[in-house]
Amino acid sequence: AMELLDGENLRKRLNAAPGSPLPFRKSLDYALQIVRGLAAAHLKGIAHRDLKPENVFIARDGTVKVLDFGLAKPAQQNAIATTEETDAAITAMDVNALPAAVSGTVGYTAPEQIRGGSGDHRSDIFSFGLVFYEMLFGQRAFARRTAVETMTSILNDDPRDAPTDRKVPPAVESILHRCLEKNPEERFHSAHDLGLALEAVTQRSDPDGRLEPLHGQSHQWRWMREGMAWAIAALGALAAIATLTFVRSNAVNPDAPVLSLSVLPPGQATAPSTVVLSPDGRHLAFAADTPEGKSLIWIRTLETPTAQPLPGTENGMWPFWSPDGRSLGFFTGSTLKKVEVASGTVETVCDAGDARGGSWSRDGVILFSPGYADGLYRVPAAGGSVTPVTTLDRARTDSSHRWPEFLPDGRHFLYVIVSAQADRSGIYLGELDSNRTKRLLPVVSMATWAPPGFLLYARDNTLFAQSFDAKRQEFAGEPISIARPVWYKSGIGGFSAFSASQTGLLAYRTGGAARTKLVWFTREGRMLESTGPAGLYSEPALSPNGQQVAVGRGEDQPGQAQIWVLAHSSATGLRLTFQQSDQSAPLWSPDGTEIVFSTNQTGSYELRRKIASGVAGEEVLLKGDPATAQYADDWSPDGQFIIYDAVGPRGDVDLWLLPMRGDRKPRPFLRTQFRETQARFAPDGRWIAYTSDETGRPETYVQAFPPTGGKWQISDHGGAQPSWRRDGKRLFYLSADRVLMEVEVRPGTSTFQSGTPKPLFPVRTGGLTNARNHYAVSPNGGEFLVNTLEESSETPIAIVVNWAKRVTQDGR
């Protein structure tokens, strides 16, 4: 079935008056609609590769449709006619409708397609430029007598001079010329960027200088409001000027228009997690990974088109600005550090564990959460003694105080309390040197105050603003939705990627939660099939027979993952848990009849087990400890022990053993000042592989079981998440740059020998040490189930200038 369209294609409209351009306003209107269509397709990873007037349809109501997406790649590339015979044959054909040997149509083909490439989204931008040129000037930019001459002109010549009687504003000409750059890198980097520039000029592009919006559209950037995040790698000149006009102001300008745009992370970085604007709105900082898997803090000055990594911020997370915007605080490993942006000088402030955010007051105090199961602490920004500010109320099942944010007075602060009691969790107001607290909202979300007087917070992937008097500490009015979807990290309670400056700028990462897919791969990295639909999966565990997968699966509400059991390669599954809490880290019993998992139903993470078929209730194996979270790693082949992670309040991790027989009294297996985690029993039960950061980075080790004092390092340049092949002769792990590695091992009676690690294939997963496992190995070691990130590295950061004006308008 195909859509019935009533109208005509753009070629017929152009041919109605040969040699004459379309009316200027019509040209802009059609161009803007074409770009919207391309942008929507590009966001889905689809490039047209054959855009031309014949594939642009104009309905009778003025709606423009882009047709015939996805020209197939030619079987033979680089087949450009060069012989006299071929040239003569081409000469006799319609030059501008000729299906070329290269992808595309000759009269509307980008230079890189002519050279034999299949083309990408930037090729569509070149083709759009040719169509736009023809609408504006009534002639084709590079049309020549033959196809060969036309292709040569596209490769080497500038567009034909525009008719002198056609008046086109310089801003439009600038957009057109940028679309038609020979080098793809010099064009608009995306259709989003192009669309942003086009819509900007619709307010001022009447040839006679009159302001006349298209179809009554206001300069409120409807695309962003409708959920279209316009991704640009470099701001167009006109958009950049508009942005900087607002950025350079030290206060919110209520008369300025609302302007929404967005920026991509640099090409060498993955999509960012934390997003923070400097107080003056001139800089954007974010944490993102390099292709090698190294997390860094990046800085983007909004006056320049690119972001730069900050040296010395390796493994940096949760950055936050100093009040003067000269320095950034951040966490790396188990340390709180600060970096001076201009000089790059990095200093250690104090020790910190598995942190959950920080804030820097104008009085030089840093307030931070040193662990996901601890209260808030303060430390002088210059370094010094660390003192507690808030204390977990264990009687009310507090499990964490996190995401502190100072109010303008530098004494009061916002923070989040995470509790097993719904009436306890929420956004709170605290005060330095005081025990007074006030629950502001029953929402588990980081929050920030922004001028002229709003509290910003997230709920259900949506960013809200609510009028809040910071002096009286009272709300006025109802919350108003200002952005959706806002990205959040599943499993990190209360975190969402948004930030606001003191000058009227709002920044947030688009896209909702990072979704994954359970994908089977061969040893060569060839994708086979998926298990289940895309979702918020974590820590897949393969049953002993290799036919089922137990996995944590996130729900609509952050921090409420449930345990599911899925068939090997089916979308069907059995939901095993139904608690209004977080369930994670599933583990199969050696006989495949039971599943052990971790849950925080009582306010602290404890171990429970349940029959894998779901026919019975849950049994508590190890009760929760308010100061320690417990996650099962593995079950010994003889069924006698479960080895588990005991995570302290500041992120310190030790390995403990839970006997499954006798008194069931836990005892330590490996307890040091380092982080030991992700333990796996060898198939014969005589060895345990695990991850430790004793060298300063995660590495994979093996120790004998029971312990004899011997220890062997398996990985050589970083490694985590070890897994054994069923016969015990191979070990697998993930390298620091997220490549699945294989090591041949030869266990002896008292010694352990291992070969040189060999790479198998790269994977797209999350961090190496924030989960028990991102993959599972089939019994024969020939296939691998990988929890694969589905998100694109091109997920943009949206920036809204004068966002509060939109809130005021929508709130009337």
C-alpha positions in Angstrom: 0.0 0.0 0.0 1.3 3.5 -0.8 0.1 6.9 0.3 -2.2 8.6 -2.2 -0.8 12.1 -2.9 -2.7 14.9 -4.6 -0.4 17.4 -6.3 2.7 17.4 -8.5 6.4 16.9 -8.2 8.8 19.8 -8.1 10.1 19.1 -11.6 6.6 19.8 -13.0 6.3 23.0 -11.0 9.7 24.2 -12.2 8.9 23.3 -15.8 5.6 25.3 -15.7 7.7 28.4 -16.5 11.1 27.2 -17.9 13.9 29.4 -17.0 12.0 31.3 -14.4 12.6 30.9 -10.6 9.9 30.1 -8.1 8.7 33.0 -6.0 11.3 33.7 -3.3 9.1 32.9 -0.4 7.9 29.7 -2.0 11.5 28.6 -2.5 12.3 29.2 1.1 9.1 27.4 2.2 9.8 24.3 0.0 13.5 24.3 1.0 12.7 24.3 4.7 10.2 21.4 4.4 12.7 19.4 2.3 15.4 19.8 4.9 13.0 18.8 7.7 12.3 15.6 5.8 16.0 14.9 5.3 16.8 15.7 9.0 14.2 13.3 10.2 15.6 10.6 7.9 19.2 11.3 8.9 18.4 11.0 12.6 17.2 7.4 11.8 20.5 6.7 9.9 18.9 6.9 6.5 20.6 8.9 3.7 18.6 9.6 0.5 21.5 9.7 -2.0 19.3 10.6 -5.0 17.6 13.9 -4.1 16.3 15.8 -7.1 13.1 17.7 -8.2 11.5 14.5 -9.4 11.7 13.1 -5.9 10.2 16.2 -4.2 6.3 16.1 -4.2 4.2 19.2 -3.5 0.7 18.5 -2.3 -2.1 20.9 -3.1 -2.1 22.2 0.5 1.5 23.2 0.1 2.9 20.3 2.1 6.2 19.0 0.7 7.1 15.3 0.7 10.5 13.8 0.0 10.1 10.5 -2.0 12.1 7.5 -3.0 14.5 7.2 0.0 17.4 4.8 0.0 18.9 4.4 -3.5 20.7 1.1 -3.6 24.5 1.1 -3.8 25.7 0.2 -7.3 27.3 -3.2 -7.8 30.2 -1.6 -9.6 31.7 1.7 -8.4 34.0 4.2 -10.0 32.4 3.5 -13.4 32.5 7.0 -14.8 32.3 7.1 -18.6 35.5 7.9 -20.3 35.5 6.3 -23.7 34.2 8.0 -26.8 31.6 5.4 -27.3 30.2 5.8 -23.8 30.5 9.6 -24.0 28.5 9.6 -27.2 25.8 7.4 -25.8 25.5 9.6 -22.8 25.3 12.7 -24.9 22.2 11.5 -26.5 20.4 11.0 -23.2 18.6 13.4 -20.8 21.6 14.6 -18.8 19.7 15.5 -15.7 17.7 12.3 -15.4 20.5 9.9 -16.3 21.0 7.1 -13.8 24.7 7.2 -13.3 27.1 4.3 -12.7 27.9 6.2 -9.5 25.1 6.5 -6.9 22.6 9.3 -7.5 21.5 11.2 -10.6 24.2 13.0 -12.6 22.7 16.5 -12.5 22.2 16.3 -8.7 25.1 14.2 -7.6 27.7 15.2 -5.0 31.4 15.2 -5.9 32.2 12.3 -3.6 29.5 10.2 -5.3 31.0 11.0 -8.7 34.3 9.7 -7.5 32.7 6.4 -6.7 31.6 6.7 -3.1 28.1 5.7 -2.1 27.5 9.1 -0.4 26.1 9.9 3.1 24.0 12.6 4.7 26.4 15.3 3.6 25.9 14.2 -0.1 22.2 14.8 0.5 23.1 18.4 1.6 25.0 19.0 -1.7 22.0 17.6 -3.7 19.7 19.8 -1.7 21.9 22.8 -2.6 21.4 22.0 -6.3 17.7 21.8 -5.9 17.5 25.0 -3.8 19.7 26.8 -6.4 17.3 25.7 -9.2 14.2 26.9 -7.3 15.9 30.3 -6.5 17.4 31.1 -9.9 15.4 29.0 -12.5 18.5 27.3 -13.8 20.7 24.4 -12.8 24.0 25.1 -11.1 26.3 22.8 -13.1 24.2 21.6 -16.1 26.3 21.1 -19.2 25.9 19.5 -22.7 26.8 16.0 -21.7 26.8 13.9 -18.6 30.6 13.8 -18.6 30.8 17.5 -18.8 28.2 18.0 -16.1 30.1 15.7 -13.7 33.4 17.4 -14.5 31.8 20.8 -13.7 30.5 19.5 -10.4 34.0 18.3 -9.5 35.9 21.4 -10.6 33.7 24.5 -11.2 31.9 27.0 -9.1 28.1 27.2 -9.6 26.9 29.3 -12.5 26.5 33.0 -11.8 23.0 33.8 -10.7 20.8 36.0 -12.9 21.4 39.7 -12.2 17.7 40.4 -12.0 17.2 37.9 -9.1 17.5 39.5 -5.7 18.5 37.0 -3.0 19.6 38.1 0.5 23.3 37.5 1.3 22.4 35.2 4.2 20.5 32.9 1.8 23.4 33.0 -0.7 25.8 32.1 2.2 23.7 29.0 3.1 23.5 28.0 -0.6 27.2 28.2 -1.2 28.0 26.3 2.0 25.7 23.5 0.8 27.6 23.3 -2.5 31.1 23.1 -1.1 33.2 20.4 -2.9 34.7 19.0 0.3 32.0 17.4 2.4 33.7 18.5 5.6 33.1 22.2 4.6 29.4 21.8 4.1 26.8 21.9 6.9 27.7 18.9 9.0 24.0 17.8 9.2 20.6 18.6 7.9 19.8 19.8 11.4 22.5 22.5 11.1 21.2 23.4 7.7 17.6 23.5 9.0 18.7 25.8 11.8 20.3 28.3 9.5 17.3 28.2 7.1 14.7 28.8 9.8 16.9 31.6 11.2 16.7 33.5 7.9 12.9 33.1 7.5 12.5 36.0 9.9 14.6 38.3 7.8 14.8 36.8 4.3 12.2 38.8 2.3 14.3 40.3 -0.6 12.8 43.7 0.3 13.8 43.5 3.9 10.3 42.9 5.4 9.9 40.4 8.3 7.3 37.8 7.2 7.4 34.4 8.9 6.5 31.4 6.8 2.9 30.2 7.4 2.8 32.3 10.6 5.6 30.3 12.2 7.2 32.3 15.1 10.9 32.3 15.9 10.2 29.9 18.8 12.0 27.0 17.0 9.1 24.6 16.8 11.4 21.8 15.7 12.9 21.6 19.2 9.5 21.8 20.9 8.2 18.9 18.7 11.2 16.8 19.8 13.5 17.3 16.8 17.0 17.9 18.2 18.8 19.8 15.5 22.3 18.4 15.5 25.1 20.6 14.3 28.8 20.1 14.6 29.5 23.8 14.0 27.1 26.7 14.4 26.1 28.4 11.2 27.4 32.0 11.0 24.0 33.6 11.6 23.0 31.3 14.4 26.4 31.8 16.0 26.0 35.5 16.0 22.6 35.2 17.6 23.8 32.9 20.2 26.8 35.0 21.2 24.6 38.0 21.5 22.9 36.3 24.4 26.0 34.4 25.8 28.0 37.6 26.3 25.3 39.2 28.4 25.8 38.8 32.2 22.1 38.7 32.9 18.9 37.2 31.4 17.5 39.4 28.6 13.7 38.9 28.8 13.1 40.7 25.5 15.4 38.4 23.6 13.8 35.7 21.4 13.8 32.1 22.4 16.4 30.2 20.3 16.9 26.5 20.3 19.9 24.8 18.7 22.1 21.9 19.5 25.7 20.7 19.2 27.2 17.3 18.7 30.1 15.9 20.7 33.4 16.0 18.7 33.8 13.2 16.2 36.4 11.4 18.3 34.1 11.2 21.4 31.0 9.2 22.2 27.8 10.7 23.3 28.2 12.7 26.5 26.8 11.8 29.9 27.0 14.8 32.3 26.3 18.2 30.7 27.2 21.4 32.6 27.1 25.1 31.5 29.4 27.6 33.1 27.7 30.2 35.2 28.3 32.9 32.6 27.0 30.6 29.8 30.2 30.9 27.8 31.4 27.3 28.2 29.9 23.9 28.0 31.6 21.0 29.8 30.7 17.3 29.5 32.1 13.9 30.2 32.4 11.6 27.2 34.5 8.6 26.2 37.1 8.5 23.4 37.0 5.6 20.9 39.6 3.9 23.0 37.2 3.8 25.9 38.9 6.5 28.0 36.5 8.9 29.8 37.5 12.5 29.6 36.1 15.9 30.5 35.6 18.1 27.4 35.2 21.8 27.1 33.2 23.6 24.4 33.5 27.4 24.2 30.3 28.5 22.6 32.2 31.0 20.6 34.1 28.2 18.8 32.7 25.3 16.8 34.6 22.4 18.5 35.1 20.9 21.9 38.5 20.0 23.3 39.5 17.4 25.9 41.0 18.6 29.2 44.3 16.8 29.8 44.6 15.2 33.2 40.8 14.5 33.4 41.1 10.8 32.4 38.3 8.7 33.8 36.7 12.0 34.9 33.0 12.0 35.8 30.3 14.4 37.2 32.0 17.7 36.4 30.8 20.9 38.1 31.8 24.6 37.7 33.4 27.0 40.2 31.3 30.2 40.6 33.7 32.3 38.6 33.7 29.8 35.7 37.5 29.4 35.8 37.7 25.9 37.2 35.9 22.6 37.1 35.6 20.1 39.9 35.3 16.4 38.9 35.7 12.9 40.2 38.1 10.3 38.9 38.6 6.9 40.5 38.2 7.5 44.2 39.4 11.1 44.2 37.8 14.6 44.0 39.9 16.9 41.8 39.7 20.3 40.2 41.2 21.7 37.0 41.8 25.3 36.0 40.4 25.5 32.5 42.8 28.1 31.1 46.0 26.6 32.2 45.0 22.9 32.5 46.4 22.6 36.0 44.9 19.7 37.8 44.9 19.5 41.6 43.6 16.8 44.0 41.1 18.2 46.6 40.4 15.1 48.7 39.6 11.4 48.6 36.1 10.4 47.4 34.6 7.1 46.5 32.0 6.2 43.9 30.7 9.8 43.9 27.3 11.1 43.1 27.8 14.8 42.3 29.3 18.0 43.7 28.7 21.7 43.9 31.0 24.7 44.4 29.8 27.7 46.5 30.9 31.3 46.1 32.5 31.0 49.5 35.0 28.4 48.3 33.2 25.3 49.8 32.7 22.2 47.8 29.7 20.0 48.8 29.8 16.5 47.4 28.5 13.0 47.7 31.4 10.6 48.1 29.5 7.4 47.5 26.1 6.1 46.3 25.3 4.9 49.9 26.5 7.8 52.0 25.5 11.3 53.1 26.9 14.7 51.9 30.3 16.1 52.9 32.0 19.5 52.6 35.6 20.4 51.9 37.4 23.7 51.1 38.0 24.0 47.4 41.6 24.7 48.2 41.8 21.3 50.0 41.7 20.5 53.6 39.6 18.5 56.1 36.5 16.8 55.0 33.5 17.1 57.3 30.0 15.5 57.1 27.0 17.8 56.3 24.1 15.3 56.2 23.7 11.8 57.7 21.6 9.0 56.4 18.6 8.3 58.5 18.7 4.5 58.6 15.5 4.4 60.6 13.7 5.9 57.7 15.5 3.6 55.2 17.7 6.3 53.7 20.1 4.7 51.2 21.7 7.7 49.7 22.0 11.5 49.8 23.3 12.8 46.4 23.4 15.5 43.6 24.0 18.6 45.8 23.5 22.0 44.3 24.1 25.3 46.0 21.4 28.1 45.9 22.7 31.6 45.2 23.2 32.5 48.9 26.0 29.8 49.1 24.5 28.4 52.3 21.4 26.6 51.3 21.5 23.7 48.9 19.3 21.3 47.1 20.0 17.6 47.2 18.3 14.2 46.7 17.3 11.6 49.3 16.9 8.1 48.0 14.9 5.9 50.3 12.9 2.7 50.2 10.0 4.7 51.6 8.1 6.6 48.9 7.1 9.4 51.3 10.8 9.9 52.3 12.5 10.0 48.8 12.6 13.3 47.0 14.3 16.7 46.4 15.3 18.4 49.7 16.5 21.7 50.9 19.5 21.7 53.3 21.6 24.3 55.0 25.3 24.4 55.9 26.0 24.2 59.7 22.4 23.3 60.4 20.3 20.1 60.7 17.3 21.8 59.2 15.9 20.1 56.1 12.8 20.6 54.0 11.3 18.2 51.5 10.5 20.3 48.4 9.2 17.7 45.9 8.5 14.0 46.0 10.7 13.5 42.9 14.0 11.6 42.8 15.8 13.9 40.5 18.8 16.2 40.6 17.6 19.8 40.7 19.1 23.3 40.1 17.9 26.9 40.6 18.1 29.2 37.7 17.3 32.9 37.1 15.0 34.7 37.1 13.6 32.2 39.7 12.9 28.6 38.7 13.7 25.2 40.0 14.6 22.8 37.3 14.2 19.0 37.7 13.4 15.9 35.7 10.6 13.4 35.9 9.7 10.6 33.4 12.3 11.8 30.8 10.8 15.3 30.9 12.5 18.5 32.2 10.2 20.7 34.3 10.6 24.3 35.5 8.6 25.5 38.5 8.7 29.1 39.9 10.7 29.0 43.2 11.6 31.9 45.5 15.1 31.0 46.7 14.9 33.5 49.6 11.5 32.4 50.9 12.2 28.8 49.8 8.7 28.5 48.5 7.1 27.5 45.2 4.7 29.6 43.2 2.6 28.1 40.4 2.6 24.7 38.8 5.5 22.9 37.1 5.8 23.5 33.3 7.3 21.0 30.9 10.2 22.6 29.0 12.0 19.7 27.3 11.5 16.1 26.4 13.1 13.6 26.1 16.0 14.3 28.4 18.7 11.7 28.7 19.2 9.8 31.9 21.5 7.0 32.9 19.5 3.9 34.0 20.8 2.6 37.3 22.1 6.0 38.6 19.2 7.1 40.7 18.1 10.7 40.2 20.6 11.6 37.5 19.6 13.5 34.3 21.8 15.3 31.9 20.7 19.0 32.1 22.2 22.3 33.2 21.3 26.0 33.3 23.6 29.1 33.3 23.0 32.4 35.2 22.5 34.1 31.8 19.5 32.4 30.4 21.0 29.4 28.7 19.7 25.8 29.2 21.6 22.7 28.0 20.5 19.1 28.1 21.3 15.9 26.3 18.4 14.6 24.2 17.3 11.1 23.7 15.9 9.6 26.9 17.6 6.7 28.7 20.5 4.8 27.0 18.9 1.7 25.5 20.6 -1.5 24.7 20.0 -4.7 22.8 21.0 -8.3 23.6 22.9 -9.3 20.4 24.6 -12.6 19.6 28.0 -12.4 17.8 30.4 -14.9 16.4 34.1 -15.0 17.4 34.8 -12.8 14.3 32.3 -10.1 15.5 29.6 -11.0 12.9 26.2 -10.2 14.2 23.8 -13.2 14.3 20.5 -12.4 16.0 19.0 -10.6 18.9 17.4 -11.8 22.1 14.3 -9.8 23.0 13.5 -6.2 21.9 15.6 -3.1 22.7 15.3 -2.0 26.3 17.1 -0.9 29.4 19.0 -4.1 30.0 21.8 -4.8 32.4 24.1 -7.7 33.4 22.9 -10.6 31.2 23.6 -14.1 32.6 23.4 -17.2 30.4 21.9 -20.4 31.9 24.2 -23.4 32.3 22.6 -25.1 29.2 23.0 -21.9 27.2 19.3 -21.7 26.2 18.0 -18.9 28.5 19.2 -15.5 29.6 18.5 -13.9 32.9 18.8 -10.1 32.8 17.9 -6.9 34.6 15.4 -4.9 32.6 14.7 -1.3 33.4 11.1 -0.1 33.8 9.6 3.3 32.9 10.7 4.7 36.3 14.5 5.0 36.9 15.8 2.7 39.6 13.0 0.1 39.2 14.6 -2.6 37.1 13.1 -6.1 37.2 14.6 -9.6 36.6 13.5 -11.2 33.3 14.2 -14.7 31.8 14.4 -14.7 28.0 14.7 -17.5 25.6 18.0 -17.8 23.6 16.9 -16.0 20.5 13.3 -15.1 21.1 11.4 -11.9 21.9 9.3 -13.8 24.5 10.3 -13.7 28.2 9.2 -14.4 31.7 9.1 -11.5 34.2 10.5 -13.0 37.5 10.2 -10.0 40.0 7.5 -7.5 40.6 8.8 -5.2 43.4 8.6 -1.4 43.4 12.4 -1.3 43.8 15.5 -2.1 41.9 16.4 -5.7 41.0 19.8 -6.4 39.4 22.7 -8.8 38.9 20.9 -12.1 38.2 22.9 -15.3 38.7 22.0 -18.9 37.8 22.4 -21.8 40.1 24.7 -24.6 38.7 21.8 -26.8 37.8 19.9 -23.9 36.2 16.8 -24.2 38.4 17.2 -21.1 40.5 18.2 -17.5 40.1 19.9 -15.3 42.7 19.6 -11.5 42.4 20.2 -8.3 44.3 17.3 -6.1 45.4 17.0 -2.9 47.5 13.4 -3.5 48.5 14.2 -3.0 52.2 16.4 0.1 51.6 19.7 -1.6 51.2 20.9 -4.1 48.6 20.5 -7.7 49.7 20.7 -11.2 48.0 17.5 -13.2 47.3 16.8 -16.2 45.2 13.8 -17.5 43.3 12.9 -20.6 41.3 13.7 -19.8 37.6 10.3 -20.8 36.5 8.7 -18.2 38.8 6.4 -20.6 40.5 7.4 -19.7 44.1 8.2 -16.7 46.1 11.5 -15.1 47.0 13.9 -16.3 49.7 16.3 -13.9 51.4 19.8 -15.4 51.2 21.8 -12.5 52.7 20.0 -9.7 54.5 20.9 -6.1 53.6 23.4 -4.1 55.5 22.7 -0.3 55.6 26.4 0.4 55.1 27.0 -2.2 52.3 25.4 -3.1 49.0 25.7 -6.8 47.9 25.7 -8.1 44.4 26.2 -11.8 43.4 29.0 -12.5 41.0 29.1 -16.3 40.6 28.0 -19.7 42.1 30.7 -22.4 42.5 30.2 -25.4 40.3 29.6 -27.7 43.3 26.9 -25.4 44.6 28.7 -24.7 47.9 29.5 -21.0 47.6 28.3 -17.8 46.2 31.0 -15.2 45.7 29.6 -11.7 45.8 30.7 -8.0 45.8 30.4 -6.1 49.1 30.3 -2.4 48.1 31.0 0.1 50.9 29.4 3.5 51.2 32.2 5.2 49.4 32.5 2.7 46.6 35.1 0.4 48.1 34.5 -3.2 46.9 35.7 -6.5 48.4 34.9 -10.1 47.5 33.1 -12.2 50.0 31.9 -15.8 50.1 28.4 -16.9 51.2 28.3 -20.6 52.1 25.2 -22.3 50.8 25.4 -25.0 53.4 26.0 -25.1 57.2 25.7 -21.9 59.1 25.7 -19.7 55.9 27.9 -17.2 57.6 29.7 -14.9 55.1 33.4 -14.7 55.1 35.9 -12.5 53.1 37.7 -14.0 50.1 39.7 -10.8 49.1 39.6 -7.8 51.3 42.2 -5.0 50.5 42.4 -1.2 50.1 41.7 -1.8 46.3 38.5 -2.5 44.5 38.1 -6.2 43.7 35.0 -7.2 41.8 33.4 -9.3 39.0 34.6 -12.7 40.3 34.1 -15.9 38.3 34.7 -19.5 39.3 36.6 -21.7 36.9 34.5 -24.6 35.6 36.5 -27.0 37.9 35.9 -24.7 40.9 39.7 -24.5 41.7 40.3 -21.0 40.4 38.6 -17.6 40.6 39.1 -14.9 38.0 38.3 -11.3 39.1 39.0 -7.6 38.4 41.1 -5.4 40.6 42.4 -1.8 40.3 45.5 -2.3 42.4 47.7 -1.0 39.5 45.6 2.1 39.2 43.4 0.7 36.4 41.2 -2.4 36.2 43.1 -5.6 35.3 42.0 -9.2 35.3 43.6 -11.6 37.7 43.3 -15.3 38.8 43.7 -16.7 42.2 43.5 -20.3 43.5 40.4 -21.4 45.4 40.7 -22.0 48.3 43.3 -19.3 48.5 46.9 -20.4 48.6 48.6 -17.0 48.2 49.3 -17.4 44.5 48.0 -14.7 42.1 48.4 -14.3 38.3 47.7 -11.2 36.1 45.9 -12.2 32.9 45.3 -8.9 31.1 48.2 -6.7 30.1 46.8 -3.2 29.2 43.7 -3.0 31.2 40.9 -5.6 31.5 37.7 -6.4 33.3 34.6 -8.7 33.4 36.4 -12.1 33.0 34.5 -15.1 31.8 35.5 -18.8 31.4 34.9 -21.1 28.5 33.1 -24.3 29.7 36.2 -26.5 29.4 38.3 -24.0 31.5 41.0 -23.7 28.8 40.1 -20.1 27.7 39.5 -16.9 29.6 37.7 -13.9 28.1 37.6 -10.3 29.2 37.0 -6.8 28.0 40.0 -4.6 27.4 40.2 -0.9 28.4 39.1 0.1 24.8 36.1 -2.3 24.9 37.5 -5.1 22.8 36.6 -8.7 23.7 39.8 -10.5 24.4 40.7 -14.2 24.5 43.5 -15.8 26.5 44.6 -19.5 26.4 45.1 -20.7 30.0 46.6 -23.9 31.4 45.7 -24.5 35.0 48.0 -26.7 36.9 47.9 -28.4 40.3 49.6 -25.4 42.0 50.4 -23.0 39.3 48.5 -21.2 36.6 49.8 -20.4 33.1 48.3 -18.0 30.5 49.2 -17.1 27.0 49.2 -13.8 25.2 45.8 -12.1 25.1 44.3 -12.0 21.6 41.6 -9.6 20.4 38.3 -11.0 19.0 36.1 -8.0 18.2 35.1 -4.6 19.6 31.8 -4.2 21.5 29.6 -1.2 22.3 28.9 -1.4 26.0 28.9 0.8 29.1 31.7 1.3 31.6 33.9 -1.7 32.5 33.6 -1.6 36.2 30.1 -0.4 36.9 28.4 -3.8 36.2 29.1 -7.4 36.9 29.1 -8.2 33.2 28.1 -6.8 29.8 28.4 -10.1 27.9 28.0 -13.8 28.3 29.8 -16.7 26.6 28.1 -19.7 25.0 29.2 -23.1 26.5 31.5 -23.9 23.6 33.0 -20.3 23.5 31.9 -19.9 19.8 29.2 -17.3 20.4 28.9 -14.2 22.6 25.8 -12.4 23.9 26.6 -8.7 24.2 24.5 -6.1 25.9 25.0 -3.7 23.1 24.4 0.1 23.4 21.9 1.2 20.8 22.3 4.9 21.2 24.1 6.9 18.5 27.3 8.8 19.3 25.6 11.6 17.5 23.0 12.2 20.2 23.1 15.9 20.4 23.2 18.4 23.3 20.4 20.8 23.0 21.0 24.5 23.9 18.1 26.8 24.5 18.7 30.6 24.7 16.3 32.6 26.9 14.4 29.4 27.8 12.6 31.1 30.7 10.7 33.2 28.2 9.1 30.1 26.8 8.2 29.0 30.4 6.5 32.3 31.0 4.6 32.1 27.7 3.5 28.5 28.2 2.5 29.2 31.8 0.0 32.0 31.0 
